[in-house]
Amino acid sequence: MIDFFENIPSYYRTAILVAGLVILWLIEGVIPRLRFSNNKYKHAGTNLFFTLTTAAVNLGFAFLIVKASEWTSAERFGVLYLVNLPAWLHAILALLLLDFIGAYLVHLVQHKIAWMWHFHKIHHTDTAIDATTALRHHPIESVFRVVALFVAIVVAGVPIWMVMLYQTISAFMSQFNHANIYLPHWLDKGLSWIIVSPDMHKVHHSRHQPETDSNYANIFSIWDRLFGTFVTVKDTTSISYGLDEYQDARYQQIGPLLKTPWEEVPEVKQQTSLQQ
């Protein structure tokens, strides 16, 4: 595993993530959690565009991430190097810390700091949550997240193969917990004790703000449970997605989404939904 992730070609990682997205997208068609009235292909096209911007940002910062990881390994710098850990335990703790700082914490901060929220809200304007929603991040938000990853690597002390492993798992888990798939309640609830399940994350995309400001985790649900941000909803099929101010159809288009952070917040319109 170490050799594989330490030398994994970029096209391997891309193939893994594309395969995961396609499989989840197909499963959504067979056992959907909800049925939407929108054009599924047009919706996917909008969200897939943001994959390109995220990839561009990640590529721009890739050198910094690699150098940070190599430096912490060479200097044995970071909290995980304070004691001599076996590789398997180092990897588990690295995944936990990268998930905490690089996903949960930066996500929480974006909900609490107004100017950062204006970029993150692009993700929340989606009114038909499915696996492709995981890709819907404004380019500036992608910068926030890669900076958080850099901080996590330096704080924890993470070899590059663990970074690659984390990014692969993190990307797939984001697709999974956004996926519009039906899981039996007992299974979804059971999964949510360890990882972020689809129903658990659907609560985070609710238009009801107390629910929007909850369930920030991406891989491990422990962070929401530990810090009191874990919220459950008895029936997630009753959740209305999106943000009250951004229900207009134009906020499902690439151009308006890119400009939204700099525009005045529109007035709240009468509640509508794409759900049937």
C-alpha positions in Angstrom: 0.0 0.0 0.0 2.8 2.4 0.9 4.5 1.9 -2.5 1.2 2.2 -4.4 0.1 5.5 -2.9 3.6 6.9 -2.7 4.0 6.5 -6.5 0.3 6.5 -7.6 0.1 8.2 -11.1 -2.4 11.0 -11.3 -4.4 9.1 -14.0 -4.9 6.2 -11.5 -6.4 8.6 -8.9 -8.5 10.2 -11.5 -9.8 6.8 -12.7 -10.6 5.7 -9.2 -12.6 8.9 -8.5 -14.4 8.9 -11.9 -15.3 5.2 -11.4 -16.7 6.0 -7.9 -18.7 8.9 -9.2 -20.1 6.9 -12.2 -21.1 3.9 -10.0 -22.8 6.1 -7.4 -24.6 8.0 -10.2 -25.9 4.8 -11.6 -27.0 3.5 -8.2 -28.9 6.8 -7.7 -30.9 5.9 -10.8 -31.9 2.5 -9.4 -32.5 3.3 -5.7 -32.9 7.1 -5.4 -33.6 8.6 -2.0 -35.6 11.4 -3.7 -36.8 12.0 -7.3 -36.1 15.4 -8.7 -37.9 17.3 -11.5 -34.7 18.9 -12.8 -32.6 17.8 -15.8 -30.2 15.4 -14.3 -27.6 15.7 -17.1 -27.7 19.5 -17.1 -27.4 19.5 -13.3 -24.4 17.1 -13.5 -22.8 19.3 -16.2 -22.9 22.4 -14.0 -21.3 20.5 -11.1 -18.7 18.8 -13.2 -17.5 22.2 -14.4 -16.3 22.9 -10.8 -14.3 19.7 -10.9 -12.1 21.5 -13.5 -11.6 24.6 -11.3 -10.9 22.5 -8.2 -8.3 20.4 -10.2 -6.7 23.6 -11.4 -6.4 25.0 -7.9 -5.0 21.6 -6.6 -2.5 21.5 -9.4 -1.4 25.0 -8.6 -0.8 24.1 -4.9 0.5 20.5 -5.5 4.2 21.5 -5.3 3.5 23.1 -1.9 1.6 20.1 -0.6 4.3 17.7 -1.7 7.2 19.8 -0.3 5.4 20.2 3.0 4.9 16.4 3.3 8.5 15.7 2.3 9.8 18.2 4.8 7.7 16.8 7.8 9.0 13.3 6.9 12.6 14.3 6.6 12.6 16.4 9.7 10.2 14.2 11.6 8.2 17.3 12.4 4.6 17.2 13.6 2.6 15.7 16.5 2.6 12.2 15.0 6.4 12.2 15.2 6.5 12.9 18.9 6.4 9.2 19.5 7.6 6.4 17.3 4.5 4.9 15.8 4.1 1.8 13.6 3.1 2.8 10.0 -0.4 1.4 10.3 -1.2 3.5 13.4 0.5 6.6 12.0 -1.7 6.2 8.9 -4.9 5.9 10.9 -4.1 8.9 13.1 -3.0 10.9 10.0 -6.3 10.2 8.4 -8.2 11.3 11.5 -6.2 14.6 11.8 -6.3 15.4 8.1 -10.0 14.8 8.1 -10.4 17.0 11.2 -8.3 20.0 10.1 -8.6 19.6 6.3 -12.3 18.9 6.1 -14.3 19.4 9.4 -12.6 22.4 10.8 -12.2 24.4 7.6 -15.9 23.6 6.8 -17.0 24.8 10.2 -15.0 28.0 9.8 -16.6 28.7 6.4 -20.0 28.6 8.0 -19.0 30.9 10.9 -17.0 33.6 9.0 -19.2 35.7 6.8 -16.8 36.5 3.9 -15.8 32.9 3.6 -19.4 31.8 3.7 -20.1 33.8 0.5 -17.8 31.4 -1.4 -18.9 28.3 0.4 -22.6 29.0 -0.2 -22.2 28.1 -3.9 -22.1 24.5 -2.6 -25.3 25.0 -0.7 -27.3 26.6 -3.6 -27.7 23.1 -5.1 -31.4 22.2 -4.8 -31.0 18.6 -6.1 -28.3 17.0 -4.0 -26.6 14.0 -5.6 -23.1 12.6 -6.0 -22.1 15.4 -8.3 -22.8 18.0 -5.6 -19.6 16.9 -4.0 -17.8 18.6 -6.9 -19.6 21.9 -6.6 -17.1 24.3 -4.9 -16.2 27.8 -5.9 -12.5 28.1 -6.9 -11.8 30.4 -4.0 -13.3 27.8 -1.6 -10.9 25.2 -3.2 -8.1 27.5 -2.1 -9.4 27.5 1.5 -9.4 23.8 1.5 -6.0 23.2 0.0 -4.5 25.7 2.5 -6.3 23.8 5.3 -4.7 20.6 4.0 -1.3 22.2 4.0 -1.8 23.2 7.6 -3.0 19.7 8.6 0.1 18.1 7.0 2.5 20.4 8.9 0.7 20.1 12.2 0.3 16.3 12.0 3.5 15.3 10.2 2.2 13.2 7.2 4.2 11.3 4.6 3.1 11.8 1.0 1.7 8.3 0.6 -0.7 9.0 3.5 -1.7 12.3 1.9 -2.5 10.5 -1.3 -4.5 7.9 0.6 -6.4 10.5 2.5 -7.3 12.6 -0.6 -8.5 9.4 -2.4 -10.7 8.4 0.5 -11.9 11.9 1.2 -13.0 12.5 -2.4 -14.9 9.2 -2.6 -16.5 9.8 0.8 -17.7 13.2 -0.3 -19.3 11.6 -3.4 -20.9 8.9 -1.2 -22.3 11.1 1.5 -23.8 13.4 -1.1 -25.2 10.6 -3.2 -29.0 10.5 -3.7 -29.3 6.8 -2.8 -31.7 5.0 -0.6 -30.2 3.1 2.3 -32.4 1.3 4.9 -32.6 3.5 8.0 -30.9 0.9 10.2 -27.9 0.7 7.8 -27.6 4.5 7.4 -27.8 5.1 11.1 -25.3 2.3 11.8 -22.8 3.8 9.3 -23.2 7.3 10.8 -21.7 6.1 14.1 -18.4 5.7 12.2 -18.5 7.5 8.9 -20.6 10.3 7.4 -23.6 8.5 5.8 -25.9 9.9 3.1 -28.8 10.8 5.4 -26.4 12.4 7.9 -25.0 14.7 5.3 -28.4 15.5 3.7 -29.3 17.3 6.9 -26.4 19.7 6.3 -28.0 20.7 3.0 -31.3 21.6 4.5 -32.7 25.1 3.9 -33.5 25.3 7.7 -30.4 27.1 9.1 -30.0 25.1 12.4 -29.7 22.0 10.2 -27.5 23.7 7.7 -25.1 24.6 10.5 -24.5 21.0 11.5 -22.9 17.8 10.3 -19.8 19.3 8.9 -17.7 16.2 8.8 -16.6 14.4 5.6 -15.1 11.0 6.5 -15.5 10.4 10.2 -18.7 11.4 12.0 -16.8 11.5 15.3 -16.0 15.2 14.9 -19.6 16.2 14.8 -20.5 14.0 17.7 -17.4 15.2 19.7 -18.0 18.9 19.2 -21.8 19.0 19.4 -22.6 19.7 15.8 -24.3 16.4 15.1 -27.9 16.7 14.2 -30.4 14.0 13.1 -33.7 14.4 11.2 -36.3 11.6 11.5 -37.3 11.8 7.9 -34.7 13.1 5.5 -37.1 12.9 2.6 -38.9 15.9 4.1 -35.8 18.1 3.8 -36.0 21.0 1.3 -32.5 21.6 -0.1 -30.7 24.8 -1.0 -30.8 28.4 0.5 -33.9 30.5 0.7 -32.3 33.5 -1.1 -31.0 31.3 -4.0 -33.9 29.3 -5.3 -34.0 31.1 -8.6 -33.1 28.7 -11.5 -30.2 30.9 -12.6 -28.3 29.8 -9.5 -28.0 26.4 -11.1 -25.9 27.9 -13.9 -22.1 28.3 -14.0 -21.8 32.0 -14.7 -24.1 33.2 -11.9 -22.6 30.8 -9.5 -19.1 32.1 -10.1 -20.3 35.7 -9.6 -22.5 35.0 -6.6 -20.0 35.7 -3.8 -19.5 39.3 -5.0 -23.2 40.1 -5.6 -25.7 41.5 -3.2 -27.8 38.8 -1.5 -31.2 38.6 -3.2 -34.4 38.9 -1.3 -36.0 35.7 -0.1 -38.7 34.5 -2.5 -41.7 32.3 -1.8 -40.4 28.8 -1.0 -40.2 26.4 -3.9 -38.6 23.1 -4.4 -37.3 20.9 -7.2 -38.4 17.8 -5.2 -41.5 15.9 -6.2 
